[in-house]
Amino acid sequence: MKDAEPRLDIRGAHPREWESLDPDWLAEVEALFCWSLPKGLIARMPKLGWVQNSGAGMDHLVAHPELPGDIPISRADGHFGFWMARYVCGHLLSEAQRLEECAEAQSRARWDPKLIPEDLGGKLALVLGFGRIGRQIGRALRELGMDVIGIVRNSREDAEFQLATSAKLPGFLPETRCLVLAAPSTKETRGIVNAGLLQHGNSKLTLINVGRGDLMRVEDLMAALDAGNVGRAVLDVFSEEPLPAASPLWHHAKVAVTPHHSGPSTPKDLIPDILDNLRCFAEGRPIEGTVDRLREY
Ligand code: GLV
């Protein structure tokens, strides 16, 4: 990051070791690049005027009790789209191409011509949360031949995709093959996938959550899986992470659990994503596209 913006005096520390930083230097700090925000740190930085998150989700910062509401915070979500699109398509294609069954047949040297892949062409995929990440996922699903609808907060015309609000979800779900959750956790989205919605699902529906665990009520999802209103769930995010060993999700036959790895953060990907912000900051210009604290993203 230092090389990317040499006009700034940038120092780094592990969140657990921030106290090793010179307190006089900390007192002059004007901007912070972080994921977790250690307790006590903000109070040591009276001149702090900007927080750049090292990820897409802002729920942990928006809700942070020590972070004053008037300090602008910004996201870094530019590089996650391709990763998450690959995650979603990988899991969906694994089902559609019947990879597990093929591997099982191979393990028994069985040639089974009945193992025809499923045709995803023309099947409906919904992507809840259609910002930069959701749109990239939508594009990838469309390349698989699926009909894609982006579910957004406020309906609007879009040159590329059909968009609809979440009020339309119950009407879509009976025909939906894949519902991807790629929305932030906000007061409007928490618990949006609940029994009331899932009762409109179908036995072929695959639900993939790459957004936040609390978008979904886990007990309601389990009941819907058991009732055949959801066919399978692929879950990368959970309300509590790591997912506790006692969670029934680990052992449910229709659930795939992955360790919040659908969008890894690497410096190589992240730095280009925040370069414009760093430049604005170095030049004393306002940071664009900061999070709306009321909207929570
Ligand atoms: C990861 O979950 C992120 O929000 O960046």
Residues whose N, C-alpha, C, O or C-beta is under 5 A from the ligand:
A	BS01	GLV	G55 A56 G57
